[in-house]
Amino acid sequence: MFFRTLAALMALSLAWNIGCACSKKKDDPTASMDLVGTSQPPPAPAAASPEPPAASAPSDSLTVDLIHDLIFRLRRDRWTLHTPEADVNLTHLGPSGLNLLFAALPVDGDAQAALRTGLADLRTLLDETDGRVQLVDNMSQVAANAQRGVVSVMVMLEGADGLGRMNTSDLQALRATPVQVVNLLSPKGNDLGGLFGSTPGTGLTPKGIDWVQNAREAGIAISLTMAAEATFWDVLVDQGILAMVSHSACRHLREHPRNLTDLQILALARYGGLLGIVFNPDFIRAGDAPATIDDVVQHFAHVRRIGATDALAIGSDFNGILPPTGLRNVAALPTLRQRLRQEGFSDAELRAVFGENARRYFEAVETRQGSAEAASGPVLRPIATECDSATGEYTGALPQACDHYLRTPGPVLQPSARHRFRISDMTRTPIKLELFGVPKTPWQIEGQNLEGKVLIRRSVLLDDDGHGEIPMPSNQKLTRFFLFPTRPSHLDEAVLWGR
């Protein structure tokens, strides 16, 4: 029986190791998928270009990487932590400053079976490191190992396939192993929720709702890396789960079905979540030009620009990708730190991005916190709207569709112009309207009901970051609202949040 086997695994000594996603050629129809499961080896990486001098991490900080594909490459290419060409090996780990990495256990239909075989493979890897890399199951052990110069490993199960029938006590037994994170969806999907690229609106199933709540009570972190947007919002907001996304990037910079919208990234930051920026070239850059460390840096910088640094973390996916130039292996992490400092990240922000955000997140998960405990205000989700028309004088094209928000770039509106938004999801109560646009621009809002009666008139001055909020009267039956500036300006995004 699985749980007898699981109990035996729990008794094994903690000394083991792992990681998940690979870029492919442009004409490969599976180019947007992870490398896991492919049968052909990737092309040999190009020779690394010269690197600038690396900046070391502060001695009192923690460096964490949310995903490494050690087991995948062990099985496919027999890479170990002694393989010279591996992205992750003992030689590279020394200068990397890495204290904790998450080893991804691939799932192919049954997470329970994957756990049994994956932990055995992981033990084989780590037994060969003479204690320099050790398997752990809590953040206190990570901190203790960091003081001794030992790299810690926790486990990420890459799908809850076959775990859906587990109750809280079953999942607590699972958590007593080194499994800290479970991806809700595997790349092939399961019966717990909607997979990325699935029909819009495909969210958590009733079985999925039970499972995420049981996982929270067991202290297991839930990753939404493969989840559809509707599933993302169901888990984070409606179910109040302190969720993470282990390896993804910004859809604003690279339109990819696995990347996150600005609103998803903002919500992770506001509601205690975590986003690991992946180094996979297919996720960070479009076109034929080779991806570089500069492309990766721009994704980190964009998250900072929209005010979501509290969610930022590293999700490199080393050993599972063809790394970009300048980030050829894990030893380049100090170089990334230096480049982010040059981009304007402060020392405090760098400590947060490289490990303290992850430490905070996993300690919160261990104490069974939810998104409501982490939020400084109400936990809200975007209400679907349609920005369907504008009147008066404006220049530039109106968005073809906006659903949750006005996509960049919006038209430039003169003070005489009015941009209309129609609320298409009437099942939720509007709480606030949030605007992103040109700093120091005053905007007016007028809200109406279905008959055209004006129910509210408000104004907001966007701050130095181009951000402003307007509270909405929850007792009024608004069906549409109009936005217009008091001087020529444009909006990047207009988001109606509600519950």
N, C-alpha and C positions, 0 to 999 in steps of 0.2 A: 504494500500500500504506500502511496506517495508520502504521506506524512510520517510514516515510520522511517522511510528513507531520508526525509527532510530532517527528522530529529537526529539521525546519525550524522548528517552533514553539519548540523549545528555544533556537534561535539568535536569536529575537526579543528586542529590548531589553526590560528589565524595567521597564515603566511603565504599569500597567493597574488592575482593581477589581470586588466583589459581596455575597449572602444567602438564607429559605423557610417559612411556615405562616400561615394566616389564619382568624380567628374569623368565624363567620357567624350568621345569625339562628337562634333556637332551633328553629323548625319546619323548617329546612333539613335534609334527610336526610343531607347531606354535611358537617354542621357540625363533625364531629370530624376532618375531613380538612384538609390544608394547602390554601391558596388556589391554589398552583401548579396550572396546568392548567384553571382555571375560565375561562369565557368572559365572564362578566358582571362589571363593575367593582363593588367594594364600595361601600356607602353612604359618603357623605362623613363624615369624623370630626367629632365634636362639638368645639366650641371648647374649647381647653385651659383648665383651671381655673388660678387663680393658684398659682404655685409658691413654696415657701419659698426663702430664699437658698441657693444651691448651695455645697457644700464642694468645693474643688479637690483633685485628686489630688496626692500628694507628688511632687516633681519627679524623684525617683530611682526611681519605680515605673513599671510597665508596665500599660497598660489594654488589655484584649483582649476582643473580642466574637466568639463562635464562629460566628455566622451572620447574614448580611444578604442580602436577596433583591434585589440590584441588577439582576441580569439578568432576572429574572421581570418586574419593573416596567418595565424598559426595553422589553421586548418587548410587554407588554400595554398600558402607558399612556404609553410614550415618556418615562418619567422618567429624567433624567440627574442628575449631581451638581450641576447648576445649577438644577434644578426646585424652585421655592420650597415647594411642598406636600409634597415628598418627605420621608420620615422621616430619610433620610440624604442630606445635600448638603454642599457646602463650607462654607456658612454655619453649619450645625449641627455639623460636625466640629470646628471651631475650639474652642468652649467644651466640647465633650464630653470632651476629654483623651484620646481614643482613639488608640492607637498601632498596633494591628493589628486588622483585621477579616477575616473569612473570607467570601468571595463564593461563594454556592451556585450551582453550574451544574445546572439542572434536567435530568433524564434522562427521556426518553420512549422506552424500548425499546432504546437502544443508547448506552452510555456513551462509546464511542469517537467516535461522530458528535457527541454532545453536547459533548464536550471540544473538538473542532475548531471548531464554531460558537460555543460559549460563550466560548472564549478570544478569538476574533475580536471578539465583542460587547464583551467586557470591555476589550479594548485600545481600542476606540472610545470607551468611557466615560472611561477614564483618560487618554487622549491629550488630553482637553479640560481637564485640571486643571493644566497647566503644571508638572508634576512635583511637585505638592503631595500627590498620592496615587499610590503606585507599587506595582507588582507585584513580589513577592520570592519566594524559594524556600527560605529558611532563617532561623533565629532570630537569627543574627549580623547579617543584613541588617536585621532588624526593630529590633534594639538600636541599630544605627548610624543608621537613619532617625529613630528616636525622639529622638536627640540633635540632629538637624537640624530637628525639627519636621515631619517628613514622615510621613504616615499610610501604613502598609504594608498590602498586601493579599495574602493567600494564597487558594488555591482549595479548595473542598469540592465533590467530585463526588457528586451526590445519588443514587447507586446504582451498584453494580458490574455492572449489566446489560450483558452483552456483553464483560465483562472476565474472565469465569471461566476462559477458556482461556489466560490469560496466565501465563507462568512467571516465575521471579524476575527474569531479565534483562529481560523485557518490562516488568515493573512498575518495575524500576530506571530504565528509559527514561521511563516515565510520571512517576516521582518527580523526574526531572531537569527537568520542567516545573514550574510553580508549584503543581501539585496536591500538597497536604499531607495532605488527608483524603479518604477515600472512605467514604460510607455503604454498609455491606454490602448492605442491602436498599433498594430504591426503594419509593415508596408503593404501587406495583402488585405488588411482590414479584418474586422471581427464583428461580433454581434453586440458590442457595447456602445458604439457611437458611429458617427459619420466620418469617413476617411477623407483626407484632403483630395480635392478634385471631384468629390461626389456631388450629387444633386444639391443645389443650394437649399439651405434650411434643414439639412440632415443633421440632427443633433443627437444627444444622448438617448439611448433606449431606456425603458424601465429597468432592464437588467443592468445597464450601465450606471444608472442612478444609484442602485443598491451597491454596486461594486465600488464606486468612488467614495461613497460614505463609509463603507467598511474599511477601505484602504486608509482613509483619513484616521479612523479610530485606531488602526494598527500602526500608525506612524510611518506609513509608506508614502514617499513623494510620487506624485503623478505627473508624468511628462505628456504634453499635448503636441509633441513634435509632428505627428502624422495626422492630427485631427483636423476635420473640417471647421470652418469658422463658427458655424452654429454650435458644434460640439464644444469648441473653445469657450464660447460665452456661457453655454449651459453649465460647464464645469466650474469656471471661475466665479461667475456671478450667481446664477440660479441655485447652484449647489454649494456655493461658498467655499470651494476648495482652494487651498494655497497651492496653485499650479505652477509648473515650470515648462519651458520649452528648451530642450537640451541642446539642440543644434539647428539653428535657422539663421535668417538674416532679414534685411529690411526690403519689403516689397516696393517701397518708395524708390529705391535705387535699382532694384532688379526684380522685374515681374516674374515671379516663380511661384507655383502653387504651394510650395512648402514654406515660402517666406511669409512674414507677418506684416499686416498693415500697421500704420502708425497708431491706430486706435487700440489694436491688440497689445502693442508694445507699451503704450501709455497705461493701459489697464494692468498689465503685469507689474509695472513700477508702483502704481497707486495701491494695488491690492496685495502687495507682499510677494509677488512672483519673481521668476528668474528667467532670463533669456541668455542662452549661450550662443555667441556669434560663431558660426561655422566658417572654416577656411576653404570649404569646397568651392573651386572656381565656378562651377555651374550655378551656384547659389549667389555668388557675389558679383558676377560680371557677365554681361551679354556680349555677343559678337565673337569674332575670331581672334582678337588680340589676347595674348597670354595674360592670365590674372597675376597680380603682384600683391605684395604686402600693402601697397597704397590702396588697392581696392578694399581689402579687409579693413584698413584703418578708416575708410570713409563710412563703412557700416557702423562701426563704433561711434564715430563722430556724429552720424545722423541721430542715433539714439540719444546721445548727449544733447544735441540741438533741440530735440522735441521735449526735453525735460524728463527723460526716463532713465537717467544714469543709475538710479537705485536698483534697476532690474538687470543691469549689464553684467555679463560673465563671459567666460571663454568656453566654447564648445567646438574645439578644433576639428575633431574627428580624425586625428592622425592615425595612420595605418589603414584608414578606410578611404582615403582620398588621394588624388595627385596634387600635392600641396602647391600653392602659388609661389612664384619667385620671391625670395626674401623670407619665406616661412617654410623652408624645406623639411624641417623636423622640429622636435620639441625643444631642442637647444636654442631655437630662435625666439622663444618667448620673451627673454629680456630685450631683444631688439624691438619686438612689438611694443613693449612697455615704453621704450625710448621714443618710438615714433608717435605714440599716443601723447606723450609729454610734449613733443614738438607741436602736436595738433592743438594743444591748449589744455589738456587734462591736468588737473592739479595732483599733487602727491596723494591727497586724501581720496580723490576720485580713482586714482590708479590702484590704491590699496583695495578700494571697494570692488572695482572691476576684476582685479586679478584673484580675489579670494574672499574678501570680507562680505560681499553680497551673498556669496554661496554659503559661507559660514552662518550668517544670519538666517538664511532661508532654511537650511537643513536643521539648524537648532530649533527653529519654529515648527517645522514638520515633526520633529521628535517629540515636541510637547503638545502635538495635536491641534495646533492653531489652524484657523481658517482664514479666508480672505477678509472677513468682517473684522477680526481682531487686528489685522495688519493695516486696515484702511484708516485714513484720518477723517473720512466722511462716509456717506452711504456708498454701498457697493452697487454700481449702476452698470447698465449695458446700453449700447447705442440703440435708438429706436429707428426703425427703417423709415426713411423719408425719400421723397422724390423732388429734386430741384428742377422743376419742369418748365419754368418760364421766367422771363424778366421783361419789365416794361421800362419806358423812359430811355435815357441816353446811356449806352454802354458800348464798349469795344471788346472784341475777342469773342471766341466761340463759347456758347453755353455747353456744359457737360452733356454728353449723350444720356448718361444715367449716373445717379450718385448713391442710391440705396441708403447707406448710413451717413454719407458725408459728401461735401463738395470736393472733388478731386482737383489737385493742382494741375494746371493753373486755372483759376477762375477768371471770368471776364472782369475788366476794369469798369466799375460802375461810377457814373457821375452822381452828384447829390440828387438829381431828379429821377434816377433809376431805382427800381425796386425788384429785388430778386425773390421769387416765390418758392417756398418749400411746402410741399404737401405731405402730411403725416400719413404714411401708408400702413403702418402697424398700429392699430387702435387698441391693441390688447394691453399696452403698457402705459403707465402714467408718466408724463414728462416731468422731470425734476429740474433740469438745468439745460441751457443752451451754451455751448462752448465754441468760441471763435478763435481761429488762428489766421493771422494775416500780417499786414504791414504795421510795425510798431507805432504806437502813439496815434493811431487812427480812431476817431470816434465813430461808432456804429449805432444805428437805431434799429429797434425791432418792433414790429406790430403783429400781434397774434389775433386771429379771427376764428369764429366758429363756422360751421357749414353754411350758414345763412349770410356770411360776410360781416357779421357784427364784430366790431373791435372789442376784444376782451382785455388786452393788455397793450401798453406802450412802455417800452423801456429803452435805456441807452447804456452803452458801455464804451470805455476808452481802453483800447488794447495797450498792454504794458510794454516795457522795453524789449520783451521777448516776442511781442506780437501776439499776446494771449489775453483772452478775456472771457468772463463767464456772466451769464444772466440767469437768475433764478426764475423758474416757471411756476405759475400758480397751479398746483396739483388739483385744485377743486374746480378748475375750468375745463370745459370740453373743447379744447383747441383742435382744429383740423388742419390749419395751415398757418404759416407765418411768413412775414416779409422782412427782408434785411436791406438796408441802404445806408451808405456812408454820408458823413457831412462834408467830406471833401473827396475828390477822385481817389479811388483805391480799389483793391481786389482782396478777396478772401482765398486763403489756401484751403481751409477746411471749416465747415460749420457742422457741429455735431450736437444732436439732440439726445441727451442721456435720460434714462428713466428706469423705473423698476416695474 
